[in-house]
Amino acid sequence: MSGLFSTYLKLVVTAVIWGGTWVAARYAVQEVAPLGIAVWRFFFAAGSLLLLVVWRYGRLPGLSRREWLLVIGLGASGIFIYNLFFLYGMQHITAGRGALVVATTPVITLLAAAWLLKEGMTPLKALGSVVAFAGCLTVIGRGDPFALLHGRVGVGDLMIIGCAFMWSAYTLIGRLGTQSLAARKLGALVMTAYASCAGFAMLLATALLVDPAGLVPQYSPLAWTAILFLGLLGTTLGFTWFAAAVQKIGAQRASIFINLVPLAAVLQGAFLLHERLDASVLAGGALVIAGVLLIQRPTKQMKEIAA
């Protein structure tokens, strides 16, 4: 029981940390260029993840050519492009709003998997998808779910929607890679560490071409605190605790705790950044979370297998 309590406690703390990444990013972009934040974030995250790999395996495992392609795909989608959307988007949107919009990621992943991987779609999951997207449209339209159709959506909202699509791509690439490399399974820690290194290399190359001056680390102590929070807590610690929980209690139960992230972001944004969200945004956020919970409910077949 104590082991399970510790696992659930770490999942709650992880959700709070991931909610805090929205606040940290929102604060950091007020002072530091987005590319500078991203580069330094993954300098610390990739370095610490590589140290964890060496600590666990005693070495850095080698990769085949196909595995390197997988790593590059993961790094490009979930690290490089995602963080460009994330940090540039946070220049235009509050932490709470951003977290509520990106909470639609599981729905986008579900629909993409049903389309591309021919995974089953149940009526309950279809209903959950409709509810979640109605909530998302309400959030980005500030109460008007049809604002997107009329072009009345801000650039920040669109970039955060891009985050959701990129994380879904990252998830699907990882799933396809796991299936195609079944003969030689590498741990999630190894693939995440290498993907972080690949994404870091892409971010660094882009920053050197676009804004090398933004990499000069003449930031305030609070900005460095935000960057270290994003890299070491939001990426390294959050990932390792969540991955350990998945091994302990399974992906289905562990994923439920991700729904605490937007709530944590809203509360921390209100407390630390004095953000205010109107009733329409909160109502839309509630619909998003309700829809995601519906699609995460285990099917009857899964319940029978579990029993």
Phi and psi restraints in degrees (value plus and minus 20) as a CYANA .aco file:
   2 SER   PHI     -83.7   -43.7
   2 SER   PSI     -55.1   -15.1
   3 GLY   PHI     -85.1   -45.1
   3 GLY   PSI     -62.0   -22.0
   4 LEU   PHI     -86.3   -46.3
   4 LEU   PSI     -60.9   -20.9
   5 PHE   PHI     -79.8   -39.8
   5 PHE   PSI     -62.8   -22.8
   6 SER   PHI     -82.9   -42.9
   6 SER   PSI     -60.1   -20.1
   7 THR   PHI     -83.7   -43.7
   7 THR   PSI     -67.4   -27.4
   8 TYR   PHI     -86.0   -46.0
   8 TYR   PSI     -57.0   -17.0
   9 LEU   PHI     -83.7   -43.7
   9 LEU   PSI     -63.2   -23.2
  10 LYS   PHI     -84.4   -44.4
  10 LYS   PSI     -55.0   -15.0
  11 LEU   PHI     -85.5   -45.5
  11 LEU   PSI     -60.5   -20.5
  12 VAL   PHI     -84.3   -44.3
  12 VAL   PSI     -64.8   -24.8
  13 VAL   PHI     -83.6   -43.6
  13 VAL   PSI     -59.5   -19.5
  14 THR   PHI     -80.7   -40.7
  14 THR   PSI     -63.2   -23.2
  15 ALA   PHI     -81.9   -41.9
  15 ALA   PSI     -60.2   -20.2
  16 VAL   PHI     -84.5   -44.5
  16 VAL   PSI     -62.3   -22.3
  17 ILE   PHI     -82.8   -42.8
  17 ILE   PSI     -66.6   -26.6
  18 TRP   PHI     -85.5   -45.5
  18 TRP   PSI     -53.9   -13.9
  19 GLY   PHI     -84.2   -44.2
  19 GLY   PSI     -56.8   -16.8
  20 GLY   PHI     -88.4   -48.4
  20 GLY   PSI     -42.5    -2.5
  21 THR   PHI     -83.8   -43.8
  21 THR   PSI     -51.7   -11.7
  22 TRP   PHI     -87.6   -47.6
  22 TRP   PSI     -58.6   -18.6
  23 VAL   PHI     -89.3   -49.3
  23 VAL   PSI     -65.1   -25.1
  24 ALA   PHI     -81.0   -41.0
  24 ALA   PSI     -62.8   -22.8
  25 ALA   PHI     -85.4   -45.4
  25 ALA   PSI     -63.3   -23.3
  26 ARG   PHI     -80.8   -40.8
  26 ARG   PSI     -59.3   -19.3
  27 TYR   PHI     -90.0   -50.0
  27 TYR   PSI     -65.6   -25.6
  28 ALA   PHI     -83.9   -43.9
  28 ALA   PSI     -58.6   -18.6
  29 VAL   PHI     -90.5   -50.5
  29 VAL   PSI     -31.8     8.2
  30 GLN   PHI     -92.6   -52.6
  30 GLN   PSI     -40.0     0.0
  31 GLU   PHI    -138.7   -98.7
  31 GLU   PSI     -59.9   -19.9
  32 VAL   PHI    -130.0   -90.0
  32 VAL   PSI     123.0   163.0
  33 ALA   PHI     -81.4   -41.4
  33 ALA   PSI     120.1   160.1
  34 PRO   PHI     -72.0   -32.0
  34 PRO   PSI     -61.9   -21.9
  35 LEU   PHI     -84.7   -44.7
  35 LEU   PSI     -56.9   -16.9
  36 GLY   PHI     -83.2   -43.2
  36 GLY   PSI     -62.8   -22.8
  37 ILE   PHI     -81.2   -41.2
  37 ILE   PSI     -67.8   -27.8
  38 ALA   PHI     -82.3   -42.3
  38 ALA   PSI     -63.6   -23.6
  39 VAL   PHI     -82.8   -42.8
  39 VAL   PSI     -69.8   -29.8
  40 TRP   PHI     -88.7   -48.7
  40 TRP   PSI     -53.9   -13.9
  41 ARG   PHI     -77.5   -37.5
  41 ARG   PSI     -68.6   -28.6
  42 PHE   PHI    -106.1   -66.1
  42 PHE   PSI     -31.8     8.2
  43 PHE   PHI     -83.0   -43.0
  43 PHE   PSI     -67.0   -27.0
  44 PHE   PHI     -94.3   -54.3
  44 PHE   PSI     -61.4   -21.4
  45 ALA   PHI     -86.4   -46.4
  45 ALA   PSI     -68.8   -28.8
  46 ALA   PHI     -83.8   -43.8
  46 ALA   PSI     -62.1   -22.1
  47 GLY   PHI     -81.8   -41.8
  47 GLY   PSI     -64.6   -24.6
  48 SER   PHI     -90.3   -50.3
  48 SER   PSI     -55.2   -15.2
  49 LEU   PHI     -86.6   -46.6
  49 LEU   PSI     -58.3   -18.3
  50 LEU   PHI     -83.6   -43.6
  50 LEU   PSI     -59.5   -19.5
  51 LEU   PHI     -82.1   -42.1
  51 LEU   PSI     -58.3   -18.3
  52 LEU   PHI     -86.1   -46.1
  52 LEU   PSI     -58.0   -18.0
  53 VAL   PHI     -83.2   -43.2
  53 VAL   PSI     -65.5   -25.5
  54 VAL   PHI     -83.8   -43.8
  54 VAL   PSI     -60.0   -20.0
  55 TRP   PHI     -83.6   -43.6
  55 TRP   PSI     -58.9   -18.9
  56 ARG   PHI    -100.8   -60.8
  56 ARG   PSI     -59.9   -19.9
  57 TYR   PHI    -125.5   -85.5
  57 TYR   PSI     -31.3     8.7
  58 GLY   PHI      59.6    99.6
  58 GLY   PSI     -19.0    21.0
  59 ARG   PHI    -187.7  -147.7
  59 ARG   PSI     155.5   195.5
  60 LEU   PHI    -118.7   -78.7
  60 LEU   PSI      89.3   129.3
  61 PRO   PHI     -79.6   -39.6
  61 PRO   PSI     121.9   161.9
  62 GLY   PHI     -97.5   -57.5
  62 GLY   PSI     139.1   179.1
  63 LEU   PHI    -142.4  -102.4
  63 LEU   PSI     128.6   168.6
  64 SER   PHI    -100.5   -60.5
  64 SER   PSI     153.4   193.4
  65 ARG   PHI     -81.8   -41.8
  65 ARG   PSI     -62.7   -22.7
  66 ARG   PHI     -85.2   -45.2
  66 ARG   PSI     -56.3   -16.3
  67 GLU   PHI     -88.7   -48.7
  67 GLU   PSI     -55.2   -15.2
  68 TRP   PHI     -84.7   -44.7
  68 TRP   PSI     -58.4   -18.4
  69 LEU   PHI     -82.4   -42.4
  69 LEU   PSI     -59.7   -19.7
  70 LEU   PHI     -82.5   -42.5
  70 LEU   PSI     -64.9   -24.9
  71 VAL   PHI     -81.0   -41.0
  71 VAL   PSI     -62.4   -22.4
  72 ILE   PHI     -85.1   -45.1
  72 ILE   PSI     -60.6   -20.6
  73 GLY   PHI     -82.7   -42.7
  73 GLY   PSI     -63.1   -23.1
  74 LEU   PHI     -85.1   -45.1
  74 LEU   PSI     -64.2   -24.2
  75 GLY   PHI     -85.1   -45.1
  75 GLY   PSI     -58.4   -18.4
  76 ALA   PHI     -88.8   -48.8
  76 ALA   PSI     -62.4   -22.4
  77 SER   PHI    -102.5   -62.5
  77 SER   PSI     -74.8   -34.8
  78 GLY   PHI    -106.4   -66.4
  78 GLY   PSI     -36.7     3.3
  79 ILE   PHI    -131.6   -91.6
  79 ILE   PSI     -79.8   -39.8
  80 PHE   PHI     -87.7   -47.7
  80 PHE   PSI     -86.9   -46.9
  81 ILE   PHI     -87.9   -47.9
  81 ILE   PSI     -60.9   -20.9
  82 TYR   PHI     -75.3   -35.3
  82 TYR   PSI     -67.3   -27.3
  83 ASN   PHI     -91.8   -51.8
  83 ASN   PSI     -47.9    -7.9
  84 LEU   PHI     -84.7   -44.7
  84 LEU   PSI     -68.2   -28.2
  85 PHE   PHI     -80.6   -40.6
  85 PHE   PSI     -65.1   -25.1
  86 PHE   PHI     -81.5   -41.5
  86 PHE   PSI     -73.8   -33.8
  87 LEU   PHI     -99.0   -59.0
  87 LEU   PSI     -56.7   -16.7
  88 TYR   PHI     -89.3   -49.3
  88 TYR   PSI     -55.2   -15.2
  89 GLY   PHI     -84.5   -44.5
  89 GLY   PSI     -55.9   -15.9
  90 MET   PHI     -90.5   -50.5
  90 MET   PSI     -29.0    11.0
  91 GLN   PHI     -93.7   -53.7
  91 GLN   PSI     -37.2     2.8
  92 HIS   PHI    -141.8  -101.8
  92 HIS   PSI     -23.3    16.7
  93 ILE   PHI    -159.6  -119.6
  93 ILE   PSI     131.2   171.2
  94 THR   PHI     -95.6   -55.6
  94 THR   PSI     141.3   181.3
  95 ALA   PHI     -81.7   -41.7
  95 ALA   PSI     -64.9   -24.9
  96 GLY   PHI     -83.8   -43.8
  96 GLY   PSI     -65.6   -25.6
  97 ARG   PHI     -81.2   -41.2
  97 ARG   PSI     -64.3   -24.3
  98 GLY   PHI     -79.8   -39.8
  98 GLY   PSI     -64.7   -24.7
  99 ALA   PHI     -86.4   -46.4
  99 ALA   PSI     -54.6   -14.6
 100 LEU   PHI     -89.0   -49.0
 100 LEU   PSI     -57.9   -17.9
 101 VAL   PHI     -87.8   -47.8
 101 VAL   PSI     -65.9   -25.9
 102 VAL   PHI     -92.7   -52.7
 102 VAL   PSI     -30.9     9.1
 103 ALA   PHI     -85.1   -45.1
 103 ALA   PSI     -32.2     7.8
 104 THR   PHI     -97.5   -57.5
 104 THR   PSI     -21.8    18.2
 105 THR   PHI     -72.3   -32.3
 105 THR   PSI     -66.3   -26.3
 106 PRO   PHI     -80.0   -40.0
 106 PRO   PSI     -52.8   -12.8
 107 VAL   PHI     -89.6   -49.6
 107 VAL   PSI     -65.4   -25.4
 108 ILE   PHI     -80.9   -40.9
 108 ILE   PSI     -61.5   -21.5
 109 THR   PHI     -82.9   -42.9
 109 THR   PSI     -63.2   -23.2
 110 LEU   PHI     -79.8   -39.8
 110 LEU   PSI     -68.1   -28.1
 111 LEU   PHI     -86.5   -46.5
 111 LEU   PSI     -59.3   -19.3
 112 ALA   PHI     -85.8   -45.8
 112 ALA   PSI     -59.9   -19.9
 113 ALA   PHI     -86.2   -46.2
 113 ALA   PSI     -57.4   -17.4
 114 ALA   PHI     -86.1   -46.1
 114 ALA   PSI     -55.5   -15.5
 115 TRP   PHI    -101.0   -61.0
 115 TRP   PSI     -69.2   -29.2
 116 LEU   PHI    -106.7   -66.7
 116 LEU   PSI     -58.4   -18.4
 117 LEU   PHI    -122.7   -82.7
 117 LEU   PSI     -18.7    21.3
 118 LYS   PHI      38.9    78.9
 118 LYS   PSI      13.9    53.9
 119 GLU   PHI     -97.9   -57.9
 119 GLU   PSI     129.7   169.7
 120 GLY   PHI     -84.0   -44.0
 120 GLY   PSI     127.4   167.4
 121 MET   PHI    -142.9  -102.9
 121 MET   PSI      96.2   136.2
 122 THR   PHI    -111.5   -71.5
 122 THR   PSI     140.4   180.4
 123 PRO   PHI     -77.4   -37.4
 123 PRO   PSI     -56.6   -16.6
 124 LEU   PHI     -86.3   -46.3
 124 LEU   PSI     -61.2   -21.2
 125 LYS   PHI     -87.7   -47.7
 125 LYS   PSI     -56.8   -16.8
 126 ALA   PHI     -83.2   -43.2
 126 ALA   PSI     -63.2   -23.2
 127 LEU   PHI     -82.2   -42.2
 127 LEU   PSI     -65.0   -25.0
 128 GLY   PHI     -80.5   -40.5
 128 GLY   PSI     -58.2   -18.2
 129 SER   PHI     -84.0   -44.0
 129 SER   PSI     -63.3   -23.3
 130 VAL   PHI     -83.3   -43.3
 130 VAL   PSI     -65.4   -25.4
 131 VAL   PHI     -82.5   -42.5
 131 VAL   PSI     -65.4   -25.4
 132 ALA   PHI     -84.4   -44.4
 132 ALA   PSI     -62.3   -22.3
 133 PHE   PHI     -90.2   -50.2
 133 PHE   PSI     -53.4   -13.4
 134 ALA   PHI     -82.8   -42.8
 134 ALA   PSI     -60.4   -20.4
 135 GLY   PHI     -85.2   -45.2
 135 GLY   PSI     -62.4   -22.4
 136 CYS   PHI     -82.5   -42.5
 136 CYS   PSI     -64.3   -24.3
 137 LEU   PHI     -84.3   -44.3
 137 LEU   PSI     -53.9   -13.9
 138 THR   PHI     -87.3   -47.3
 138 THR   PSI     -59.9   -19.9
 139 VAL   PHI     -85.2   -45.2
 139 VAL   PSI     -72.6   -32.6
 140 ILE   PHI     -91.9   -51.9
 140 ILE   PSI     -41.9    -1.9
 141 GLY   PHI    -113.8   -73.8
 141 GLY   PSI     -14.9    25.1
 142 ARG   PHI      31.7    71.7
 142 ARG   PSI      28.0    68.0
 143 GLY   PHI      83.7   123.7
 143 GLY   PSI     -36.3     3.7
 144 ASP   PHI    -128.3   -88.3
 144 ASP   PSI      82.2   122.2
 145 PRO   PHI     -87.6   -47.6
 145 PRO   PSI     -30.5     9.5
 146 PHE   PHI    -121.9   -81.9
 146 PHE   PSI     -12.5    27.5
 147 ALA   PHI     -81.1   -41.1
 147 ALA   PSI     -54.8   -14.8
 148 LEU   PHI     -82.4   -42.4
 148 LEU   PSI     -57.3   -17.3
 149 LEU   PHI     -87.0   -47.0
 149 LEU   PSI     -46.7    -6.7
 150 HIS   PHI    -119.7   -79.7
 150 HIS   PSI     -11.2    28.8
 151 GLY   PHI      51.6    91.6
 151 GLY   PSI       3.5    43.5
 152 ARG   PHI    -123.9   -83.9
 152 ARG   PSI      28.2    68.2
 153 VAL   PHI    -143.5  -103.5
 153 VAL   PSI     116.3   156.3
 154 GLY   PHI     -92.5   -52.5
 154 GLY   PSI     139.6   179.6
 155 VAL   PHI     -83.9   -43.9
 155 VAL   PSI     -53.9   -13.9
 156 GLY   PHI     -83.2   -43.2
 156 GLY   PSI     -63.3   -23.3
 157 ASP   PHI     -81.3   -41.3
 157 ASP   PSI     -62.9   -22.9
 158 LEU   PHI     -84.3   -44.3
 158 LEU   PSI     -58.7   -18.7
 159 MET   PHI     -87.1   -47.1
 159 MET   PSI     -58.2   -18.2
 160 ILE   PHI     -90.2   -50.2
 160 ILE   PSI     -53.0   -13.0
 161 ILE   PHI     -81.4   -41.4
 161 ILE   PSI     -58.8   -18.8
 162 GLY   PHI     -79.0   -39.0
 162 GLY   PSI     -57.3   -17.3
 163 CYS   PHI     -76.8   -36.8
 163 CYS   PSI     -67.0   -27.0
 164 ALA   PHI     -80.8   -40.8
 164 ALA   PSI     -62.1   -22.1
 165 PHE   PHI     -87.0   -47.0
 165 PHE   PSI     -58.7   -18.7
 166 MET   PHI     -88.7   -48.7
 166 MET   PSI     -58.6   -18.6
 167 TRP   PHI     -89.9   -49.9
 167 TRP   PSI     -52.6   -12.6
 168 SER   PHI     -84.4   -44.4
 168 SER   PSI     -62.0   -22.0
 169 ALA   PHI     -81.7   -41.7
 169 ALA   PSI     -63.1   -23.1
 170 TYR   PHI     -78.2   -38.2
 170 TYR   PSI     -64.0   -24.0
 171 THR   PHI     -83.7   -43.7
 171 THR   PSI     -65.5   -25.5
 172 LEU   PHI     -90.3   -50.3
 172 LEU   PSI     -57.8   -17.8
 173 ILE   PHI     -81.8   -41.8
 173 ILE   PSI     -63.3   -23.3
 174 GLY   PHI     -82.6   -42.6
 174 GLY   PSI     -59.2   -19.2
 175 ARG   PHI     -87.4   -47.4
 175 ARG   PSI     -65.2   -25.2
 176 LEU   PHI     -84.4   -44.4
 176 LEU   PSI     -59.2   -19.2
 177 GLY   PHI     -85.1   -45.1
 177 GLY   PSI     -60.0   -20.0
 178 THR   PHI     -82.7   -42.7
 178 THR   PSI     -60.0   -20.0
 179 GLN   PHI     -87.9   -47.9
 179 GLN   PSI     -61.8   -21.8
 180 SER   PHI     -96.7   -56.7
 180 SER   PSI     -39.7     0.3
 181 LEU   PHI    -130.4   -90.4
 181 LEU   PSI      11.2    51.2
 182 ALA   PHI     -80.7   -40.7
 182 ALA   PSI     -47.6    -7.6
 183 ALA   PHI     -89.7   -49.7
 183 ALA   PSI     -42.9    -2.9
 184 ARG   PHI    -160.0  -120.0
 184 ARG   PSI      65.7   105.7
 185 LYS   PHI    -100.7   -60.7
 185 LYS   PSI     103.4   143.4
 186 LEU   PHI    -117.5   -77.5
 186 LEU   PSI     126.0   166.0
 187 GLY   PHI     -84.2   -44.2
 187 GLY   PSI     135.5   175.5
 188 ALA   PHI     -80.8   -40.8
 188 ALA   PSI     -53.9   -13.9
 189 LEU   PHI     -82.3   -42.3
 189 LEU   PSI     -63.0   -23.0
 190 VAL   PHI     -83.7   -43.7
 190 VAL   PSI     -68.1   -28.1
 191 MET   PHI     -86.0   -46.0
 191 MET   PSI     -57.6   -17.6
 192 THR   PHI     -87.8   -47.8
 192 THR   PSI     -61.1   -21.1
 193 ALA   PHI     -82.7   -42.7
 193 ALA   PSI     -64.8   -24.8
 194 TYR   PHI     -89.9   -49.9
 194 TYR   PSI     -56.8   -16.8
 195 ALA   PHI     -85.0   -45.0
 195 ALA   PSI     -57.8   -17.8
 196 SER   PHI     -83.9   -43.9
 196 SER   PSI     -59.0   -19.0
 197 CYS   PHI     -85.0   -45.0
 197 CYS   PSI     -62.9   -22.9
 198 ALA   PHI     -83.6   -43.6
 198 ALA   PSI     -65.1   -25.1
 199 GLY   PHI     -83.4   -43.4
 199 GLY   PSI     -59.7   -19.7
 200 PHE   PHI     -80.4   -40.4
 200 PHE   PSI     -63.6   -23.6
 201 ALA   PHI     -81.5   -41.5
 201 ALA   PSI     -61.4   -21.4
 202 MET   PHI     -85.8   -45.8
 202 MET   PSI     -63.3   -23.3
 203 LEU   PHI     -84.1   -44.1
 203 LEU   PSI     -62.8   -22.8
 204 LEU   PHI     -84.4   -44.4
 204 LEU   PSI     -64.6   -24.6
 205 ALA   PHI     -81.5   -41.5
 205 ALA   PSI     -62.1   -22.1
 206 THR   PHI     -84.3   -44.3
 206 THR   PSI     -64.4   -24.4
 207 ALA   PHI     -83.8   -43.8
 207 ALA   PSI     -59.7   -19.7
 208 LEU   PHI     -85.9   -45.9
 208 LEU   PSI     -50.4   -10.4
 209 LEU   PHI    -102.2   -62.2
 209 LEU   PSI     -57.8   -17.8
 210 VAL   PHI    -114.7   -74.7
 210 VAL   PSI     -67.2   -27.2
 211 ASP   PHI    -169.4  -129.4
 211 ASP   PSI      48.3    88.3
 212 PRO   PHI     -82.7   -42.7
 212 PRO   PSI     -48.6    -8.6
 213 ALA   PHI     -84.9   -44.9
 213 ALA   PSI     -46.5    -6.5
 214 GLY   PHI     -90.3   -50.3
 214 GLY   PSI     -32.6     7.4
 215 LEU   PHI    -107.0   -67.0
 215 LEU   PSI     -33.2     6.8
 216 VAL   PHI     -83.8   -43.8
 216 VAL   PSI      99.3   139.3
 217 PRO   PHI     -99.2   -59.2
 217 PRO   PSI      31.8    71.8
 218 GLN   PHI    -117.7   -77.7
 218 GLN   PSI      38.1    78.1
 219 TYR   PHI    -121.4   -81.4
 219 TYR   PSI     141.5   181.5
 220 SER   PHI     -92.9   -52.9
 220 SER   PSI     140.1   180.1
 221 PRO   PHI     -76.6   -36.6
 221 PRO   PSI     -57.0   -17.0
 222 LEU   PHI     -88.6   -48.6
 222 LEU   PSI     -56.6   -16.6
 223 ALA   PHI     -85.7   -45.7
 223 ALA   PSI     -62.1   -22.1
 224 TRP   PHI     -82.8   -42.8
 224 TRP   PSI     -58.0   -18.0
 225 THR   PHI     -80.9   -40.9
 225 THR   PSI     -63.3   -23.3
 226 ALA   PHI     -84.0   -44.0
 226 ALA   PSI     -62.6   -22.6
 227 ILE   PHI     -85.9   -45.9
 227 ILE   PSI     -63.4   -23.4
 228 LEU   PHI     -84.6   -44.6
 228 LEU   PSI     -57.5   -17.5
 229 PHE   PHI     -80.5   -40.5
 229 PHE   PSI     -66.1   -26.1
 230 LEU   PHI     -81.9   -41.9
 230 LEU   PSI     -62.8   -22.8
 231 GLY   PHI     -98.3   -58.3
 231 GLY   PSI     -71.5   -31.5
 232 LEU   PHI    -106.6   -66.6
 232 LEU   PSI     -60.2   -20.2
 233 LEU   PHI    -110.0   -70.0
 233 LEU   PSI     -72.5   -32.5
 234 GLY   PHI     -85.1   -45.1
 234 GLY   PSI     -54.9   -14.9
 235 THR   PHI    -119.6   -79.6
 235 THR   PSI     -82.7   -42.7
 236 THR   PHI     -89.2   -49.2
 236 THR   PSI     -76.9   -36.9
 237 LEU   PHI     -87.0   -47.0
 237 LEU   PSI     -65.1   -25.1
 238 GLY   PHI     -78.6   -38.6
 238 GLY   PSI     -64.7   -24.7
 239 PHE   PHI     -83.7   -43.7
 239 PHE   PSI     -68.0   -28.0
 240 THR   PHI     -85.1   -45.1
 240 THR   PSI     -59.6   -19.6
 241 TRP   PHI     -88.0   -48.0
 241 TRP   PSI     -61.3   -21.3
 242 PHE   PHI     -87.7   -47.7
 242 PHE   PSI     -62.4   -22.4
 243 ALA   PHI     -82.4   -42.4
 243 ALA   PSI     -59.4   -19.4
 244 ALA   PHI     -85.0   -45.0
 244 ALA   PSI     -57.9   -17.9
 245 ALA   PHI     -86.8   -46.8
 245 ALA   PSI     -58.5   -18.5
 246 VAL   PHI     -80.8   -40.8
 246 VAL   PSI     -60.9   -20.9
 247 GLN   PHI     -86.9   -46.9
 247 GLN   PSI     -52.1   -12.1
 248 LYS   PHI    -101.0   -61.0
 248 LYS   PSI     -67.5   -27.5
 249 ILE   PHI    -140.0  -100.0
 249 ILE   PSI     -22.6    17.4
 250 GLY   PHI      75.7   115.7
 250 GLY   PSI     133.6   173.6
 251 ALA   PHI     -86.0   -46.0
 251 ALA   PSI     -55.7   -15.7
 252 GLN   PHI     -80.4   -40.4
 252 GLN   PSI     -71.7   -31.7
 253 ARG   PHI     -92.6   -52.6
 253 ARG   PSI     -57.7   -17.7
 254 ALA   PHI     -84.7   -44.7
 254 ALA   PSI     -57.1   -17.1
 255 SER   PHI     -86.9   -46.9
 255 SER   PSI     -45.4    -5.4
 256 ILE   PHI     -77.1   -37.1
 256 ILE   PSI     -55.3   -15.3
 257 PHE   PHI     -89.6   -49.6
 257 PHE   PSI     -39.0     1.0
 258 ILE   PHI     -82.7   -42.7
 258 ILE   PSI     -45.3    -5.3
 259 ASN   PHI     -87.8   -47.8
 259 ASN   PSI     -31.9     8.1
 260 LEU   PHI     -99.3   -59.3
 260 LEU   PSI     -35.6     4.4
 261 VAL   PHI     -81.3   -41.3
 261 VAL   PSI     -71.6   -31.6
 262 PRO   PHI     -81.8   -41.8
 262 PRO   PSI     -56.9   -16.9
 263 LEU   PHI     -82.3   -42.3
 263 LEU   PSI     -64.3   -24.3
 264 ALA   PHI     -82.7   -42.7
 264 ALA   PSI     -59.1   -19.1
 265 ALA   PHI     -86.4   -46.4
 265 ALA   PSI     -62.3   -22.3
 266 VAL   PHI     -82.4   -42.4
 266 VAL   PSI     -66.4   -26.4
 267 LEU   PHI     -86.4   -46.4
 267 LEU   PSI     -63.2   -23.2
 268 GLN   PHI     -89.4   -49.4
 268 GLN   PSI     -56.3   -16.3
 269 GLY   PHI     -83.4   -43.4
 269 GLY   PSI     -60.1   -20.1
 270 ALA   PHI     -88.4   -48.4
 270 ALA   PSI     -59.7   -19.7
 271 PHE   PHI     -98.6   -58.6
 271 PHE   PSI     -63.1   -23.1
 272 LEU   PHI    -112.7   -72.7
 272 LEU   PSI     -53.6   -13.6
 273 LEU   PHI    -132.1   -92.1
 273 LEU   PSI     -20.2    19.8
 274 HIS   PHI      38.4    78.4
 274 HIS   PSI      18.2    58.2
 275 GLU   PHI     -97.9   -57.9
 275 GLU   PSI     125.6   165.6
 276 ARG   PHI    -143.5  -103.5
 276 ARG   PSI     109.6   149.6
 277 LEU   PHI    -133.0   -93.0
 277 LEU   PSI     112.3   152.3
 278 ASP   PHI     -96.4   -56.4
 278 ASP   PSI     151.6   191.6
 279 ALA   PHI     -82.4   -42.4
 279 ALA   PSI     -55.6   -15.6
 280 SER   PHI     -85.6   -45.6
 280 SER   PSI     -57.7   -17.7
 281 VAL   PHI     -88.9   -48.9
 281 VAL   PSI     -61.7   -21.7
 282 LEU   PHI     -85.4   -45.4
 282 LEU   PSI     -59.1   -19.1
 283 ALA   PHI     -85.8   -45.8
 283 ALA   PSI     -62.6   -22.6
 284 GLY   PHI     -83.0   -43.0
 284 GLY   PSI     -60.3   -20.3
 285 GLY   PHI     -81.9   -41.9
 285 GLY   PSI     -58.6   -18.6
 286 ALA   PHI     -83.6   -43.6
 286 ALA   PSI     -58.3   -18.3
 287 LEU   PHI     -85.8   -45.8
 287 LEU   PSI     -60.0   -20.0
 288 VAL   PHI     -79.3   -39.3
 288 VAL   PSI     -70.2   -30.2
 289 ILE   PHI     -84.2   -44.2
 289 ILE   PSI     -60.6   -20.6
 290 ALA   PHI     -82.1   -42.1
 290 ALA   PSI     -62.3   -22.3
 291 GLY   PHI     -84.3   -44.3
 291 GLY   PSI     -62.2   -22.2
 292 VAL   PHI     -84.1   -44.1
 292 VAL   PSI     -60.0   -20.0
 293 LEU   PHI     -82.2   -42.2
 293 LEU   PSI     -56.6   -16.6
 294 LEU   PHI     -84.6   -44.6
 294 LEU   PSI     -64.1   -24.1
 295 ILE   PHI     -93.1   -53.1
 295 ILE   PSI     -38.8     1.2
 296 GLN   PHI    -109.1   -69.1
 296 GLN   PSI     -25.1    14.9
 297 ARG   PHI     -87.2   -47.2
 297 ARG   PSI     112.6   152.6
 298 PRO   PHI     -85.8   -45.8
 298 PRO   PSI     124.2   164.2
 299 THR   PHI     -93.4   -53.4
 299 THR   PSI     147.3   187.3
 300 LYS   PHI     -79.5   -39.5
 300 LYS   PSI     -58.6   -18.6
 301 GLN   PHI     -83.7   -43.7
 301 GLN   PSI     -61.4   -21.4
 302 MET   PHI     -86.0   -46.0
 302 MET   PSI     -58.4   -18.4
 303 LYS   PHI     -82.3   -42.3
 303 LYS   PSI     -60.3   -20.3
 304 GLU   PHI     -86.0   -46.0
 304 GLU   PSI     -58.7   -18.7
 305 ILE   PHI     -85.8   -45.8
 305 ILE   PSI     -62.0   -22.0
 306 ALA   PHI     -84.0   -44.0
 306 ALA   PSI     -53.3   -13.3
